[in-house]
């Protein structure tokens, strides 16, 4: 089962990478409207969630989805993308 999850995650990452190259990286916005960075695999982009030293990718930043103790990264927070038990998805940002 774990292998299936890894395969699915790999496919999703590749699709998002192709989308990002064509249209730019998708933006992550919290339910309260807080900008949480770009969903990108680029570790050098200052707005990327993959940048471990950036505001949106650091495991210590309060606005990072990678901070397991923060509001947006905790598996227990209702505002977190890592909470498997949320009942309402975050709002879809308007297309710009």
C-alpha positions in Angstrom: 0.0 0.0 0.0 2.9 2.4 0.8 4.3 1.8 -2.7 1.0 2.7 -4.2 1.0 6.0 -2.3 4.5 6.8 -3.4 3.6 6.1 -7.0 0.5 8.3 -6.8 2.5 11.1 -5.1 5.1 10.8 -7.8 2.5 11.1 -10.6 0.9 14.1 -8.8 4.2 15.9 -8.4 5.0 15.3 -12.1 1.7 16.7 -13.2 2.0 19.7 -11.0 5.6 20.3 -12.3 4.3 20.2 -15.9 1.4 22.6 -14.9 3.9 25.0 -13.2 6.1 25.1 -16.2 3.2 26.0 -18.4 1.2 28.3 -16.1 3.4 29.1 -13.2 3.4 27.4 -9.8 0.1 27.0 -8.1 -0.4 29.3 -5.1 -1.4 28.0 -1.7 -3.8 30.1 0.3 -5.0 29.1 3.8 -8.7 29.1 4.7 -8.2 32.4 6.5 -6.7 34.0 3.3 -3.1 33.8 4.4 -0.7 33.3 1.4 1.4 30.1 2.1 3.7 30.1 -0.9 3.9 28.4 -4.3 3.6 24.7 -4.7 6.8 24.2 -6.5 9.7 21.7 -6.4 12.2 24.5 -6.9 14.4 24.7 -3.7 15.8 28.0 -4.9 12.6 29.9 -5.3 12.1 32.2 -2.3 8.3 31.5 -2.4 8.5 27.8 -2.9 7.3 25.3 -0.3 10.3 23.2 -1.3 12.8 25.9 -0.2 14.0 24.7 3.3 15.4 28.1 4.1 12.5 30.2 2.8 9.5 31.6 4.6 7.1 29.1 3.0 9.3 26.0 3.1 11.2 26.1 6.3 10.1 23.6 9.0 10.4 26.5 11.6 8.4 29.2 9.8 4.9 30.0 11.2 3.6 30.4 7.6 5.1 27.1 6.3 3.1 24.0 5.5 6.2 22.1 6.4 6.2 23.2 10.1 4.6 20.3 12.0 4.0 22.5 15.0 2.6 25.5 13.1 -1.0 26.4 12.3 -0.6 25.5 8.6 1.5 22.4 8.9 0.2 20.6 12.0 -1.7 17.3 11.5 -4.2 18.6 14.1 -4.9 22.1 13.0 -8.1 22.8 11.1 -6.2 25.2 8.9 -3.5 22.7 7.9 -3.0 21.0 4.6 -1.6 18.0 6.5 -4.7 17.4 8.6 -6.3 14.2 7.2 -9.5 14.8 9.2 -10.6 18.3 8.0 -14.2 18.3 6.7 -14.1 21.4 4.6 -11.4 22.0 2.0 -9.8 25.4 1.7 -11.5 27.9 -0.6 -10.3 28.1 -4.2 -8.5 31.3 -4.9 -9.8 33.4 -7.7 -8.1 33.0 -11.1 -6.0 36.0 -11.9 
